[in-house]
Amino acid sequence: MDTLPVGFPATPSGVEIRLLKRFFTPELLQDMAQYTREAFGREIFQVRTPQVRTIPVEKSIPLPEKYQVGSYDNVRELIDNNTDQFAVANCICRQAMDLRGQSCSVSDLRELCLILDGEHYINMGLARPITREEAFDTLDKAREAGFVLQPLNSQRPDAICCCCGDCCGILRNIKQLPRPADYYISNFYAEIDPELCTGCQVCVERCQLDAPYVTDGIAAINLDRCIGCGNCVVTCEAGAVQLKKKDEETVPPRNSEELYKKIAAEKAARKQL
């Protein structure tokens, strides 16, 4: 098996290693970084329907009797209802940052790209098969690390990305904007009870988009930056943070085919303006 530079995390596939070494040249990585800074935002956010959305991490959604939660927003139901082959692969975003010498500061975990329809990726040598229980274990690791769950924007997503503000092309760039929440599809937002808050600032440390802030020893949420990922909820020992459901629920397209047809139609409509 080929090897990568010292310090680069092991991958599950020799094919994946060879692809990385062949295509991820320093020149390509530099071009990708420039494209992400200068043009990626205009491309990804030029239509109202994004390719990915945000769903809460498990154990952060309020009790079902309080809120009706669609199966597309419940990560446990997405896994339980999946009938295809589960697979997991290394996160290509973090691997690219590793190759650039800018390794993730959030976690040293790399094998966190959860694929719900993984047969093709397995056959290509780009992922390894896992069981349903291992899929839940992958999500547990992602939650403990504080990653944001970003599935494909459909009711039956093909994959769930576990993302951070350090490496993810979307999060890293949208984090620089004053109102990231305006560009995200999410049905929840976080709210802090000031009477319960102890000012520990764990929520500040965990948030990938800098939504929580502390004033006079009490935390609050900047809703312009909150995308309802739920990571602040599951780490608040005081129970001061809760997810609230937005008044207007956004229902994702039924499947990936419907999603990309909708995106193509919106792009065509923009060209006619």
FENUR-V570116 format. One line per field, one symbol per residue. phi: phi as a letter, one per 30 degrees, with the letter a starting at -180 (. if undefined). burial: 1 if it has 9 or more other ideal C-beta (glycine too) atoms within 8 Angstrom, else 0. A space follows every 50 residues. Layout:
phi=???
burial=???
This chain:
phi=.dbceejdddcdbdddddddddcddedddddddddddcbeddddcdbdcd dbbcbdddicdeeedcbdcdedccddddddddccddbbbddddddddedd ibeecdacdbdbdccdbcedddddicacdbdddddddddddddddjdddb dedadbddabdccbddcdedddddddddbeddcccacbbcbcdddcdcid idddddddbhddbcbhibdbcdddcdcididdddcdddidcbdcdddcdc cdedadddedddddddddddddd
burial=00010000001110111111100100011001101100011001001011 01111111011000000011111110011001000111111011111110 00110100011111111110110001110101011101111110111111 11111011111111111101111110100110111111111110011000 01110111111111000111110111111111111100011011110001 01101101100110011001000
